[in-house]
Amino acid sequence: MTAGRPPAWNAFPAQNARVWTEPLVLATKDRVHLPVSVRNLLPFKGPGRLVADLFHDGMAELRSLADAQADIDRLTTAAGMDDALALAAMDRFQLVPVTAEGRMSLSVTIQLHLEAIETSVVRLLIESERLSLISERRWREQRAARMDLTQRALGRV
């Protein structure tokens, strides 16, 4: 595949400017790789660090550290930030290093949250310039609803 071009499997290349999904395989050193065509859809570029927000079960929304800094500062300066809040914040927010080539290292916490230790796969999803990683199990559980959407659009329901 030529760098920056959508892969040949994509039957809807005109949609690449707004949405994207594909499975990513966890490689050595607990890394996944964001292809150039995917990185071109995102407002932030590597190298640097992203913040993974693990609020939703089986899903990690990734934002630039600059975009997440207000939330981090708010929690850090929260009046009465006790040990329970500190632990909850550590469990919810994880730093994700990203290289210039798009390699992201996923912490064990993120891997457990996305069930990637068992499967070695996470689902990449981009919608409205927002990057998320989703457990492949969760993605498959929601597949029937996506297939119903295509059936209705095709007039087959």
Contacts in CASP RR format, 6 or more apart in sequence:
PFRMAT RR
TARGET T0000
AUTHOR 0000-0000-0000
METHOD contacts of the structure
MODEL  1
MTAGRPPAWNAFPAQNARVWTEPLVLATKDRVHLPVSVRNLLPFKGPGRL
VADLFHDGMAELRSLADAQADIDRLTTAAGMDDALALAAMDRFQLVPVTA
EGRMSLSVTIQLHLEAIETSVVRLLIESERLSLISERRWREQRAARMDLT
QRALGRV
1 7 0 8 1.000
1 8 0 8 1.000
1 35 0 8 1.000
3 36 0 8 1.000
4 35 0 8 1.000
4 36 0 8 1.000
4 37 0 8 1.000
4 40 0 8 1.000
5 37 0 8 1.000
6 13 0 8 1.000
6 16 0 8 1.000
6 37 0 8 1.000
7 22 0 8 1.000
7 35 0 8 1.000
7 37 0 8 1.000
10 16 0 8 1.000
16 37 0 8 1.000
16 41 0 8 1.000
17 41 0 8 1.000
18 41 0 8 1.000
18 127 0 8 1.000
18 128 0 8 1.000
19 126 0 8 1.000
19 127 0 8 1.000
20 37 0 8 1.000
20 38 0 8 1.000
20 41 0 8 1.000
20 124 0 8 1.000
20 125 0 8 1.000
20 126 0 8 1.000
21 123 0 8 1.000
21 124 0 8 1.000
21 125 0 8 1.000
21 126 0 8 1.000
22 38 0 8 1.000
22 123 0 8 1.000
22 124 0 8 1.000
23 121 0 8 1.000
23 122 0 8 1.000
23 123 0 8 1.000
23 124 0 8 1.000
23 136 0 8 1.000
24 32 0 8 1.000
24 33 0 8 1.000
24 34 0 8 1.000
24 121 0 8 1.000
24 122 0 8 1.000
24 123 0 8 1.000
24 124 0 8 1.000
24 133 0 8 1.000
25 32 0 8 1.000
25 120 0 8 1.000
25 121 0 8 1.000
26 32 0 8 1.000
26 106 0 8 1.000
26 111 0 8 1.000
26 116 0 8 1.000
26 120 0 8 1.000
26 121 0 8 1.000
26 122 0 8 1.000
27 33 0 8 1.000
29 105 0 8 1.000
30 105 0 8 1.000
30 106 0 8 1.000
30 107 0 8 1.000
30 108 0 8 1.000
30 111 0 8 1.000
31 103 0 8 1.000
31 104 0 8 1.000
31 105 0 8 1.000
31 106 0 8 1.000
32 103 0 8 1.000
32 104 0 8 1.000
32 106 0 8 1.000
32 122 0 8 1.000
32 124 0 8 1.000
32 133 0 8 1.000
33 101 0 8 1.000
33 102 0 8 1.000
33 103 0 8 1.000
33 104 0 8 1.000
34 98 0 8 1.000
34 102 0 8 1.000
34 103 0 8 1.000
34 104 0 8 1.000
34 124 0 8 1.000
38 124 0 8 1.000
38 126 0 8 1.000
39 45 0 8 1.000
39 46 0 8 1.000
39 102 0 8 1.000
41 126 0 8 1.000
41 129 0 8 1.000
42 126 0 8 1.000
42 129 0 8 1.000
42 131 0 8 1.000
43 64 0 8 1.000
43 129 0 8 1.000
44 50 0 8 1.000
44 64 0 8 1.000
44 67 0 8 1.000
46 98 0 8 1.000
46 99 0 8 1.000
46 100 0 8 1.000
46 102 0 8 1.000
47 97 0 8 1.000
47 98 0 8 1.000
47 99 0 8 1.000
47 100 0 8 1.000
48 65 0 8 1.000
48 97 0 8 1.000
48 98 0 8 1.000
49 65 0 8 1.000
49 95 0 8 1.000
49 96 0 8 1.000
49 97 0 8 1.000
49 98 0 8 1.000
50 62 0 8 1.000
50 63 0 8 1.000
50 64 0 8 1.000
50 65 0 8 1.000
50 95 0 8 1.000
50 96 0 8 1.000
50 98 0 8 1.000
50 104 0 8 1.000
50 131 0 8 1.000
51 62 0 8 1.000
51 63 0 8 1.000
51 64 0 8 1.000
51 65 0 8 1.000
51 67 0 8 1.000
51 68 0 8 1.000
51 72 0 8 1.000
51 93 0 8 1.000
51 94 0 8 1.000
51 95 0 8 1.000
51 96 0 8 1.000
52 60 0 8 1.000
52 61 0 8 1.000
52 62 0 8 1.000
52 93 0 8 1.000
52 94 0 8 1.000
52 95 0 8 1.000
52 96 0 8 1.000
52 110 0 8 1.000
52 133 0 8 1.000
53 60 0 8 1.000
53 61 0 8 1.000
53 62 0 8 1.000
53 63 0 8 1.000
53 68 0 8 1.000
53 92 0 8 1.000
53 93 0 8 1.000
54 60 0 8 1.000
54 91 0 8 1.000
54 92 0 8 1.000
54 93 0 8 1.000
54 94 0 8 1.000
54 109 0 8 1.000
54 110 0 8 1.000
54 113 0 8 1.000
55 61 0 8 1.000
55 92 0 8 1.000
57 113 0 8 1.000
57 138 0 8 1.000
58 113 0 8 1.000
58 114 0 8 1.000
58 115 0 8 1.000
58 134 0 8 1.000
58 135 0 8 1.000
58 138 0 8 1.000
59 114 0 8 1.000
59 132 0 8 1.000
59 133 0 8 1.000
59 134 0 8 1.000
59 135 0 8 1.000
59 138 0 8 1.000
60 94 0 8 1.000
60 110 0 8 1.000
60 113 0 8 1.000
60 114 0 8 1.000
60 132 0 8 1.000
60 133 0 8 1.000
60 134 0 8 1.000
61 130 0 8 1.000
61 131 0 8 1.000
61 132 0 8 1.000
62 96 0 8 1.000
62 131 0 8 1.000
62 132 0 8 1.000
62 133 0 8 1.000
63 131 0 8 1.000
65 95 0 8 1.000
68 93 0 8 1.000
71 93 0 8 1.000
72 93 0 8 1.000
75 81 0 8 1.000
75 85 0 8 1.000
75 89 0 8 1.000
75 93 0 8 1.000
78 85 0 8 1.000
91 109 0 8 1.000
94 107 0 8 1.000
94 109 0 8 1.000
94 110 0 8 1.000
95 107 0 8 1.000
96 104 0 8 1.000
96 105 0 8 1.000
96 106 0 8 1.000
96 107 0 8 1.000
96 110 0 8 1.000
97 104 0 8 1.000
97 105 0 8 1.000
98 104 0 8 1.000
106 114 0 8 1.000
106 116 0 8 1.000
106 122 0 8 1.000
106 133 0 8 1.000
108 117 0 8 1.000
110 116 0 8 1.000
110 133 0 8 1.000
111 117 0 8 1.000
113 135 0 8 1.000
114 122 0 8 1.000
114 133 0 8 1.000
114 134 0 8 1.000
114 135 0 8 1.000
115 135 0 8 1.000
115 136 0 8 1.000
115 137 0 8 1.000
116 122 0 8 1.000
116 135 0 8 1.000
119 135 0 8 1.000
119 136 0 8 1.000
119 137 0 8 1.000
121 136 0 8 1.000
122 133 0 8 1.000
122 134 0 8 1.000
122 135 0 8 1.000
122 136 0 8 1.000
123 133 0 8 1.000
123 134 0 8 1.000
123 135 0 8 1.000
123 136 0 8 1.000
123 138 0 8 1.000
123 139 0 8 1.000
124 131 0 8 1.000
124 132 0 8 1.000
124 133 0 8 1.000
125 131 0 8 1.000
125 132 0 8 1.000
125 133 0 8 1.000
125 134 0 8 1.000
126 132 0 8 1.000
148 157 0 8 1.000
151 157 0 8 1.000
END
